[in-house]
């Protein structure tokens, strides 16, 4: 065992919790995509997403509890806090997007919603892979490709938001415009939050490589 491994505790509880949280984020994104593609009843899908959001909150709380009672952590406490918060933010925006669709009475999910949901799912899959890499300093160099792909997907989401709003304002129903614009922007923000996670992972990579 090298001196770095001797000095840094080998307690993997934080890595286990982060991987559990990242898995819930992926499942939540899959449920959202299933919902907007009409693969299951929207109310059932929303309930699943809400339950997953609660599970994510519990894991995030557990991470903070462990952080408060652990003297020496395998990552910097600020890194742990930022990563937990950033992953939880994605869950919040997935849940918020689904909730807006329900509350606004959306009966037909358009191609823009479906494309946003796909971009979110693809992004969080990359993040789950990235979270698994932080267990070992030998794997941190591979985080770069994860960040590049998430950034690419986020740029696609930016373009999609512009197109969706441009198309939206070609309509004449102001109430529909307000509702759908709110939903589109919430979905796009979820991809922004994915990029926030890659920024945290990049900082971890730089600090610990």
KEVEXDREN-290881 format. One record per residue: residue number from 1; residue in one letter; chain; x, y, z of N, C-alpha, C in turn. Coordinates in steps of 0.2 Angstrom, whole numbers. Atoms other than C-alpha are relative to their C-alpha. Layout:
N
k, r, c, neast, nnorth, nup, caeast, canorth, caup, ceast, cnorth, cup
NUM, A, A, X, Y, Z, X, Y, Z, X, Y, Z
...
REM end
This chain:
209
k, r, c, neast, nnorth, nup, caeast, canorth, caup, ceast, cnorth, cup
1, X, A, 4, -6, 0, 0, 0, 0, 4, 6, 0
2, X, A, -4, -6, 0, 7, 17, -5, -2, 5, 6
3, X, A, 1, -5, -5, 8, 32, 7, -6, 3, -1
4, X, A, 7, -3, 2, -7, 40, -2, -5, -4, 3
5, X, A, 6, 5, -2, -18, 25, 1, 0, -1, 8
6, X, A, -1, 1, -7, -11, 24, 19, -3, 6, 4
7, X, A, 2, -6, -3, -15, 42, 23, -8, 1, -1
8, X, A, 7, -1, 2, -32, 42, 14, -4, -6, 2
9, X, A, 4, 6, -3, -46, 31, 23, -3, -4, -6
10, X, A, 3, 4, 5, -52, 17, 12, -7, -2, 1
11, X, A, 8, 0, -1, -70, 19, 18, -3, 2, -6
12, X, A, 3, -2, 7, -80, 18, 2, -7, 2, 1
13, X, A, 7, -2, 0, -96, 23, 9, -3, 5, -4
14, X, A, 2, -5, 4, -97, 39, 0, 0, -2, -8
15, X, A, 0, 2, 7, -93, 31, -17, -6, -5, -1
16, X, A, 6, 4, 0, -107, 18, -13, -6, 4, -1
17, X, A, 6, -5, 0, -119, 32, -10, -1, 4, -6
18, X, A, 0, -4, 6, -114, 42, -25, -3, -5, -6
19, X, A, 3, 4, 5, -117, 27, -36, -7, -2, 1
20, X, A, 8, 1, -1, -134, 23, -28, -4, 6, -3
21, X, A, 4, -6, 2, -139, 41, -31, 0, 1, -8
22, X, A, -1, 0, 7, -132, 41, -49, -5, -5, -4
23, X, A, 4, 5, 3, -142, 25, -53, -7, 3, 1
24, X, A, 7, -2, -1, -158, 33, -46, -1, 6, -5
25, X, A, 1, -5, 5, -155, 48, -57, -1, -3, -7
26, X, A, 0, 3, 6, -153, 37, -72, -7, -3, -1
27, X, A, 6, 3, 0, -169, 27, -68, -6, 6, -1
28, X, A, 5, -6, 1, -179, 44, -66, 0, 3, -7
29, X, A, 0, -3, 7, -173, 50, -83, -3, -5, -5
30, X, A, 4, 5, 4, -179, 33, -90, -7, 0, 0
31, X, A, 8, 0, -2, -196, 35, -82, -3, 6, -4
32, X, A, 2, -6, 3, -197, 53, -89, -1, -1, -8
33, X, A, 0, 1, 7, -193, 47, -107, -6, -5, -1
34, X, A, 5, 4, 1, -205, 33, -105, -7, 3, 0
35, X, A, 6, -4, -1, -218, 45, -100, -2, 4, -6
36, X, A, 1, -4, 5, -216, 57, -114, -1, -4, -7
37, X, A, 0, 4, 6, -215, 43, -127, -7, -4, 1
38, X, A, 6, 3, -1, -232, 37, -120, 1, -8, 0
39, X, A, -1, 7, -2, -225, 20, -115, -3, -3, 6
40, X, A, 3, 2, -6, -234, 20, -99, -5, 6, 2
41, X, A, 4, -5, -2, -248, 30, -91, 4, 5, 4
42, X, A, -4, -5, -2, -242, 47, -87, -1, 1, 8
43, X, A, 1, 0, -7, -249, 47, -69, 4, -5, 4
44, X, A, -4, 5, -3, -241, 31, -65, 8, 2, -1
45, X, A, -7, -2, 1, -224, 37, -73, 2, 6, 5
46, X, A, -2, -5, -4, -225, 53, -63, 0, -2, 8
47, X, A, -1, 2, -7, -228, 44, -46, 7, -4, 1
48, X, A, -6, 4, -1, -213, 33, -50, 6, 6, 0
49, X, A, -5, -5, 0, -203, 49, -54, 0, 4, 7
50, X, A, 1, -3, -7, -209, 57, -37, 3, -4, 5
51, X, A, -3, 5, -4, -204, 41, -28, 7, 0, 0
52, X, A, -7, 0, 1, -187, 41, -35, 3, 7, 2
53, X, A, -2, -7, -3, -185, 60, -31, 1, -1, 8
54, X, A, 0, 0, -7, -189, 56, -13, 6, -5, 2
55, X, A, -6, 5, -2, -176, 41, -13, 6, 4, -1
56, X, A, -6, -4, 1, -163, 53, -20, 1, 5, 6
57, X, A, 0, -4, -6, -167, 65, -6, 3, -3, 6
58, X, A, -2, 4, -6, -164, 52, 7, 7, -2, -1
59, X, A, -8, 2, 1, -147, 46, -1, 4, 7, 1
60, X, A, -3, -7, -1, -142, 65, -2, 1, 1, 8
61, X, A, -1, -2, -7, -146, 67, 16, 5, -5, 4
62, X, A, -4, 5, -3, -137, 51, 21, 8, 2, -2
63, X, A, -7, -2, 1, -121, 58, 12, 2, 6, 4
64, X, A, -2, -6, -5, -122, 74, 22, 1, -3, 7
65, X, A, 0, 3, -7, -125, 64, 38, 7, -3, 1
66, X, A, -7, 3, 0, -109, 54, 34, 6, 5, 0
67, X, A, -5, -5, 0, -100, 69, 30, 1, 4, 6
68, X, A, 0, -3, -6, -104, 77, 46, 3, -4, 6
69, X, A, -3, 4, -6, -98, 63, 57, 7, -4, -2
70, X, A, -7, 3, 3, -82, 58, 46, 5, 5, 1
71, X, A, -6, -5, -1, -66, 66, 51, 4, 1, -6
72, X, A, -4, 0, 6, -56, 61, 36, -4, -4, -5
73, X, A, 4, 3, 5, -65, 58, 20, 5, -1, -6
74, X, A, -4, 2, 6, -58, 50, 3, 0, 6, -5
75, X, A, -1, -6, 4, -62, 66, -6, -1, 6, 5
76, X, A, 1, -6, -4, -62, 84, 0, -8, 1, 2
77, X, A, 7, -1, -2, -78, 88, 10, -4, 4, -5
78, X, A, 4, -4, 5, -83, 102, -2, -1, -4, -6
79, X, A, 1, 4, 6, -81, 90, -17, -6, -5, 1
80, X, A, 6, 4, -2, -93, 78, -8, -6, 3, 0
81, X, A, 6, -4, -1, -105, 91, -4, -3, 3, -7
82, X, A, 2, -3, 7, -105, 99, -22, -3, -6, -4
83, X, A, 2, 5, 5, -107, 82, -31, -7, -3, 3
84, X, A, 6, 2, -2, -121, 77, -20, -6, 5, -2
85, X, A, 5, -5, 1, -130, 93, -22, -2, 0, -8
86, X, A, 1, 0, 7, -127, 93, -41, -4, -6, -3
87, X, A, 4, 6, 2, -134, 75, -43, -7, 1, 2
88, X, A, 7, -1, -2, -149, 79, -33, -4, 6, -4
89, X, A, 3, -5, 4, -152, 95, -43, -3, -3, -7
90, X, A, 2, 3, 6, -154, 84, -59, -7, -3, 2
91, X, A, 6, 3, -2, -167, 74, -50, -6, 5, 1
92, X, A, 5, -5, -2, -176, 89, -44, -3, 3, -7
93, X, A, 3, -3, 6, -178, 96, -62, -3, -5, -4
94, X, A, 4, 5, 3, -183, 79, -69, -7, 0, 3
95, X, A, 7, 0, -3, -197, 79, -56, -4, 6, -1
96, X, A, 3, -6, 2, -201, 97, -59, -3, 0, -7
97, X, A, 3, 0, 6, -203, 94, -77, -6, -4, -1
98, X, A, 5, 5, 0, -214, 79, -75, -6, 3, 3
99, X, A, 6, -3, -4, -225, 89, -62, -3, 5, -4
100, X, A, 3, -5, 4, -227, 103, -74, -4, -3, -5
101, X, A, 4, 3, 6, -233, 92, -88, -7, -3, 3
102, X, A, 6, 3, -3, -246, 84, -76, -4, 6, 2
103, X, A, 4, -6, -2, -251, 101, -68, -3, 4, -5
104, X, A, 3, -4, 5, -253, 110, -84, -5, -4, -5
105, X, A, 5, 4, 4, -264, 96, -91, 3, -2, -7
106, X, A, -3, 2, 6, -252, 91, -105, -3, -7, -2
107, X, A, 3, 6, 2, -261, 77, -114, 4, -4, -6
108, X, A, -4, 3, 5, -250, 75, -129, 7, 3, 0
109, X, A, -7, -2, 0, -231, 75, -128, 3, 1, -6
110, X, A, -2, -1, 7, -223, 83, -143, 7, -2, -1
111, X, A, -6, 2, 1, -207, 79, -151, 6, 3, 3
112, X, A, -5, -3, -4, -197, 92, -142, 0, -3, 7
113, X, A, 0, 3, -7, -202, 85, -125, 4, -7, -1
114, X, A, -3, 6, 1, -197, 68, -132, 8, 0, -1
115, X, A, -7, -1, 1, -180, 74, -138, 4, 3, 6
116, X, A, -3, -2, -6, -176, 83, -122, 1, -5, 5
117, X, A, 0, 5, -5, -180, 68, -112, 6, -5, -2
118, X, A, -6, 4, 2, -168, 58, -123, 7, 3, 2
119, X, A, -7, -3, -1, -154, 70, -121, 1, 0, 8
120, X, A, -1, 1, -7, -157, 70, -102, 3, -7, 2
121, X, A, -2, 7, -1, -156, 51, -102, 7, -2, -2
122, X, A, -7, 2, 2, -140, 50, -112, 5, 4, 4
123, X, A, -5, -3, -5, -132, 63, -101, 1, -3, 6
124, X, A, 0, 3, -7, -136, 55, -85, 4, -7, 0
125, X, A, -4, 6, 1, -129, 38, -92, 7, 2, 1
126, X, A, -7, -2, 0, -113, 47, -95, 2, 2, 7
127, X, A, -2, -2, -7, -113, 54, -77, 0, -6, 4
128, X, A, -1, 6, -4, -116, 37, -69, 6, -3, -2
129, X, A, -7, 2, 1, -101, 31, -78, 5, 4, 3
130, X, A, -5, -5, -3, -91, 46, -72, 0, -1, 7
131, X, A, 1, 1, -8, -97, 43, -54, 4, -6, 2
132, X, A, -4, 7, -1, -90, 25, -55, 7, 1, 0
133, X, A, -7, 0, 1, -73, 31, -60, 3, 4, 5
134, X, A, -3, -4, -5, -70, 42, -45, 3, -5, 6
135, X, A, -2, 5, -5, -67, 26, -34, 8, 0, 0
136, X, A, -8, 1, 1, -49, 25, -41, 3, 5, -4
137, X, A, -3, -5, 3, -37, 38, -45, 3, -2, -7
138, X, A, -2, 2, 7, -31, 27, -60, -5, 1, -5
139, X, A, 6, 0, 5, -48, 29, -68, -2, 8, -2
140, X, A, 2, -7, 0, -49, 48, -66, 1, 3, -7
141, X, A, -2, -3, 7, -41, 52, -83, -6, -1, -5
142, X, A, 5, 2, 4, -56, 44, -91, -6, 4, 1
143, X, A, 6, -4, -1, -68, 57, -84, 0, 5, -6
144, X, A, 0, -5, 5, -63, 69, -98, -5, -2, -6
145, X, A, 4, 2, 5, -72, 59, -111, -8, 1, 2
146, X, A, 7, -1, -3, -88, 59, -100, -2, 7, 0
147, X, A, 2, -7, 0, -87, 78, -98, -1, 3, -7
148, X, A, 1, -3, 7, -85, 81, -117, -6, -2, -3
149, X, A, 6, 2, 2, -100, 70, -121, -6, 4, 3
150, X, A, 5, -3, -4, -111, 78, -108, 0, 8, -3
151, X, A, 0, -6, 3, -106, 95, -115, -3, 1, -7
152, X, A, 3, 0, 6, -110, 90, -132, -8, -1, 0
153, X, A, 7, 1, 0, -127, 84, -127, -4, 7, 3
154, X, A, 3, -6, -3, -130, 100, -117, -1, 6, -6
155, X, A, 0, -4, 6, -126, 110, -133, -6, -1, -4
156, X, A, 6, 2, 4, -139, 100, -142, -6, 2, 3
157, X, A, 5, -2, -4, -151, 104, -128, -2, 8, -1
158, X, A, 1, -8, 1, -148, 123, -130, -3, 1, -7
159, X, A, 3, -1, 7, -151, 122, -149, -7, -2, 0
160, X, A, 7, 2, 0, -167, 112, -146, -5, 5, 4
161, X, A, 4, -5, -3, -173, 125, -134, -2, 6, -4
162, X, A, 1, -5, 5, -171, 138, -147, -5, -1, -5
163, X, A, 5, 3, 5, -180, 128, -160, -7, 0, 3
164, X, A, 7, 1, -3, -194, 124, -148, -4, 6, 1
165, X, A, 3, -6, -2, -197, 141, -142, -2, 4, -7
166, X, A, 1, -3, 6, -196, 148, -160, -7, -3, -3
167, X, A, 6, 4, 3, -209, 135, -166, -6, 2, 5
168, X, A, 6, -2, -5, -220, 139, -150, -3, 6, -1
169, X, A, 2, -7, 1, -221, 157, -154, -3, 1, -7
170, X, A, 3, 0, 6, -228, 153, -171, -8, -1, 1
171, X, A, 7, 2, -2, -244, 148, -162, -4, 6, 2
172, X, A, 4, -5, -1, -259, 159, -157, -3, 0, 7
173, X, A, 3, 1, -6, -264, 152, -140, 5, 2, 6
174, X, A, -5, -3, -5, -255, 163, -126, 1, -5, 6
175, X, A, 0, 5, -6, -259, 150, -112, 4, -6, -2
176, X, A, -4, 5, 2, -252, 136, -122, 7, 2, 0
177, X, A, -7, -3, 1, -236, 146, -126, 3, 0, 7
178, X, A, -2, -1, -7, -234, 150, -107, 2, -7, 3
179, X, A, -1, 7, -3, -236, 132, -102, 6, -4, -3
180, X, A, -5, 4, 4, -225, 124, -115, 7, 3, 1
181, X, A, -7, -4, 0, -211, 137, -114, 3, -2, 7
182, X, A, -3, 2, -7, -210, 133, -95, 2, -7, 0
183, X, A, -2, 7, 0, -209, 115, -98, 6, -1, -4
184, X, A, -6, 1, 4, -196, 116, -112, 6, 3, 4
185, X, A, -6, -3, -3, -185, 128, -101, 2, -5, 6
186, X, A, -1, 4, -6, -187, 116, -86, 4, -6, -2
187, X, A, -4, 6, 3, -181, 101, -97, 7, 2, -2
188, X, A, -7, -2, 2, -166, 111, -104, 4, 1, 6
189, X, A, -4, -1, -6, -161, 116, -86, 3, -6, 3
190, X, A, -2, 6, -2, -160, 98, -82, 7, -2, -3
191, X, A, -6, 1, 4, -146, 96, -95, 5, 5, 2
192, X, A, -4, -4, -3, -138, 111, -88, 3, -2, 7
193, X, A, -2, 3, -6, -137, 103, -71, 4, -6, -1
194, X, A, -5, 5, 1, -129, 88, -79, 7, 2, -1
195, X, A, -7, -3, 1, -115, 99, -85, 3, 2, 7
196, X, A, -3, -2, -7, -113, 105, -67, 3, -6, 3
197, X, A, -3, 6, -3, -110, 87, -62, 7, -1, -3
198, X, A, -7, 1, 3, -96, 86, -75, 5, 5, 2
199, X, A, -5, -5, -3, -88, 102, -68, 3, -3, 6
200, X, A, -3, 2, -6, -87, 94, -51, 4, -6, -1
201, X, A, -5, 5, 2, -80, 78, -58, 6, 2, -3
202, X, A, -6, -2, 3, -68, 87, -68, 5, 3, 6
203, X, A, -4, -3, -6, -62, 97, -52, 3, -6, 4
204, X, A, -3, 6, -4, -60, 80, -43, 5, -3, -4
205, X, A, -5, 3, 4, -50, 73, -57, 6, 4, 0
206, X, A, -6, -4, -1, -38, 88, -57, 3, 0, 6
207, X, A, -3, -1, -7, -36, 88, -38, 3, -7, 2
208, X, A, -3, 7, -3, -33, 69, -36, 4, -4, -5
209, X, A, -4, 4, 5, -25, 63, -52, 8, 1, 2
REM end
